[in-house]
Amino acid sequence: MRNNKKGQALVEYVLIIALISVIVIGIINTFGGYIKDSITKTSCSISDKEYVEGKNPGDGYCK
């Protein structure tokens, strides 16, 4: 019986990638509004507009 180490390594890499993907999705769900606000603030300052903060994270806009 031969050992198929290539298949084992492939499965390990897929599991690592899946775990990293789940962690990244969780981080984006948690901090997504704050990231959106920082991008909106930058966009407002570039276009010489005033940033208006929203009630919730991610609700800010340019005026």
C-alpha positions in Angstrom: 0.0 0.0 0.0 1.4 3.4 -1.0 1.1 6.5 1.1 -0.5 9.4 -0.7 1.2 12.4 1.0 0.3 14.8 -1.8 -3.4 14.3 -1.2 -2.9 14.8 2.5 -1.0 18.1 2.0 -3.7 19.3 -0.3 -6.4 18.7 2.2 -4.3 20.5 4.9 -3.9 23.5 2.7 -7.6 23.6 1.9 -8.5 23.4 5.6 -6.0 26.3 6.4 -7.5 28.5 3.6 -11.0 27.7 4.8 -10.1 28.7 8.4 -8.5 31.9 7.3 -11.5 32.7 5.1 -13.9 32.3 8.1 -11.7 34.5 10.3 -11.5 37.2 7.6 -15.3 37.2 7.1 -15.9 37.5 10.8 -13.5 40.5 11.1 -15.2 42.2 8.1 -18.6 41.6 9.6 -17.5 43.1 12.9 -15.5 46.1 11.7 -17.0 46.6 8.2 -18.9 49.8 9.2 -15.8 51.4 10.7 -13.9 50.6 7.5 -16.6 52.0 5.4 -16.7 55.2 7.5 -12.9 55.7 7.2 -13.1 55.3 3.4 -16.0 57.7 3.3 -14.1 60.3 5.4 -11.2 60.0 3.0 -13.4 60.4 0.0 -15.0 63.5 1.5 -11.7 65.2 2.2 -10.5 64.5 -1.3 -13.6 66.0 -2.9 -13.7 69.0 -0.5 -17.0 68.0 1.0 -18.0 67.8 4.6 -18.3 64.4 6.3 -21.6 63.8 8.2 -21.5 61.1 10.8 -24.4 58.6 10.9 -26.1 57.0 13.8 -24.5 53.6 13.3 -21.0 52.7 12.0 -21.1 52.8 8.2 -23.9 55.3 7.9 -21.7 58.4 7.4 -21.9 60.3 4.1 -20.5 63.4 2.4 -22.5 66.6 2.2 
